[in-house]
Amino acid sequence: MNPLLEQFLSESRDALQGISEKLLLLEKNPAGNDLMVELFRLVHTLKGNSGLFGFPELTRVLHAGEDLMDAVRQGTVAYSQVLADRLLDAMDFVGILCDEIESQGTVDAKHTKDSVRLADGLRALIDTEKAGPETADYPEQKGVPPVPVDEKTDLSLPLSLLPEQTRVEAYRAVVAGKALHWLIYSPAEDCFFQGDDPFYQARHTPEILWGGISARKPWPKLAELDPYTCLVDFTTFSTAPLAELEEYFRYVAQQVKIIPVAWQDIEASADDTAGSAPAPHLPEVTATLAAQRAILSLSDDVLWLSGRIKAVAASLSGCLRAIGGAAAIPGMEAARDAALSQATAIPLLLWFDSQFSRPAEAPLPQHHLASGGPSPAHPVLLQSNQGDQAAVIVAPPGPEVDVKFGRRAEDAPNATKSIKVDQAKIDRLMNLIGEIVVAKNALPYLAGRAETVFGVRELSREIKVQYAVINRIAEEMQDSIMQVRMMPVSFVFQRFPRLVRDTSNRLGKEVTLVLEGEETEADKNVIESLGDPLVHIVRNSLDHGIETPEVRRALGKPAAGTIVISATQESDRVIIEIRDDGKGIDPDLIKRKAYDKGIIDNERMQRITDQEAVNLVFAAGFSTADVVSDLSGRGVGMDVVRTAVEKVNGTITLESEKGQGTRICLSLPLSMAITNVMIVESNTQLFGVPMESVLETVRIARADIRTIKKSQATVLRGRIVPLKSLNSLLGMNILPKANQEDEIAVLIVSLGGEAVGIMVDDFRETAAIILKPMTGVLTGLSEYAGSALLGDGSVLMVLNIKEMF
Amino acid sequence: MAITFKRDRVVFSGMADGEDAEKLLQWLQKHPKGKIDLAACTHLHPANLQILMAANCTLFAKPKDTLFAAWLDSALKTV
């Protein structure tokens, strides 16, 4: 799942939570205008966000919600209980979709129908309120439009239109166990302006058997015809499963009616006999059921209502037994009891429809309706007046009154998997774990003391065993807290597509941006510190690296330049590489400029390599305006970039080939919390040297150390390495001690890409420490990067190698 | 050109998009008896389609694409 979507889901959850809260507050204080505005804003944001990710179901419901809240905000629609219910329902639905997106990455097309229903339900509220604003103060008592129920059956299907060939194919499909579906696609009138071609879409209906075109209404005179208002409907006949059809038409779900067709209907239409209603059960049972349905739909205003309900219930229970549906009897009885207690047939009617909706969904020929035969089950409910519907909705819910998307308090199948935590809490946890790491390091000392001072070897060994256990746990803890702080680099990368697009448009250049390894993770602080330097580098590449399309063509390069930003992990470091295929940097120009600026002297200018020369752009003082305009332009604040990178213990290198492009490489630590240091001893004191600057440790015989003028140096594997004594670097006038073989311990460190040897008395172990920066009056001592506590309680000073020379 | 207007007929070829719908409408108003040749046509934008339907056109030549022709059968007459 891409991080943008992840963020969307997490934000949506927050927004949904916010919407529920606001709605509940509104319930207590319906006049709260601020609440209303806030509510609108939340729904609006959510809808806007959802549009980014092709989830039409989500957007459709939210759009309807937004329209409704807009009307409420402007006072054209009053807040009501029903409104809150519908909105909450819609938001629950959105929540369900979010869960589904999270678990499966997509929204199942089966939700399309629900989304249409919910959206229509929300919109219906706008329309009625507008129609009758005078009743708006008493929303509970007025006719509230029903949440539309699936209306399917009141359509006559011109099945007789089907050519013989299609019938044969349909028959084959039915024999093969496929479903038949009749689709009516009535495109929106303005659909052409949205780039839709409904005819094309209809023609490509999955598993289409037959298709027809019909005019929506009689054609106007040609002179009055607007060719760009869609006035045609498309009808198709398909053998594809319902889900596939819903999926195919999901973007226009509101404009498509999908009607299942039974083979009998086709057969009947072919024989041109009066098609009977599809008979899932015996004809007698069907007739009885239809009669009960008709009875239930009669007016409730009769004295003998309770008797009627009981009679219907008795008939129904007989029918259920006859068709082997005895299991449904308790549900029916519950509905009957509800009906009796409320003195209305509606609960039973609803139960009836939920129980027998399957056969009722199959189409009924129109003439059947007109001829006054047994009333078909479904449409009656639709035709009943609005008051009844309102009663249904306000009444205490009978069994299955409404398909709720309720996930109120009862169940939380998909509890959120992420929590938001204040960073300060994580930092505190981090510090505590750091202390554990230090505290645990005291155990080996203790073991050593137990053996040497108290002479209890047994105890010493046991302490060491315990230490191993605690060590393992502490390391895992440290590791997991690091994971918590980890963030993918996509967090900074995601701003680049936009930046590159805008900048390149402004500069009239064509640039393709390639992002690689966005999922690479690093500590939050590291990632955050990356942002500005990267923007700087990329902007430089765009501005001065990539040539204009004409120049590029003339050079035989593709017109569009490429900038690649890639992130990879190398052991405990993140490597960020930014390369472009632009014109690169001219080292001669850099050398001359650096010389003019006094950054290098004449001698250095003569012997400096091209590679070293281009890295001079990082030198402080190199970034001045005239350099920028004359030069290829790199150097604009490159020293700022370097400083920012070094602040998080990173390094930056630049390689460039004139005419071929530039490659800038940032190497950053994965995490800044724990520093690995090499401990060395000099003049009986311990010092830490950060591992990233240590190249190797060697012991050099004193005889091999040459003195050239006043400096010392040695030859290591054919290269001259300058040597310095740590004591002298720290201002102590003591010579380094040699060991018994008359060798001096030399720590080879990397200093700006060159190897330098530091002579010390002895090497100690390496340690993972929590580096505390120098504070107070010690801040000025730039030779030290900070201090750390060692296991035995002593303080270790960590050297800042770069500042020592 | 997906729609070619000739002296007495309109010839559609390939995918006839909606760009020329206005032109088609005007042409049909001037030539109510104009012939409609869809033989080489593979798809009609619904804007074109509904103009042909509204003008109650008779197809001079059906599309060679039989599936497409079957669709049009339900809406347009053929000579």
Interface residues (C-beta under 8 A of the other chain):
Chain A: L161 P163 P187 F192 D197 P198 F199 Y200 R203 W210 G211 G212 I213 S214 A215 W219 P220 L222 A223 L225 P227 Y228 C230 L231 V232 T235
Chain B: G18 A21 E22 L24 L25 L28 Q29 H43 L44 H45 P46 A47 N48 L49 Q50 I51 M53 A54 A55 N56 L67 F68 A70 W71 L72 S74 A75
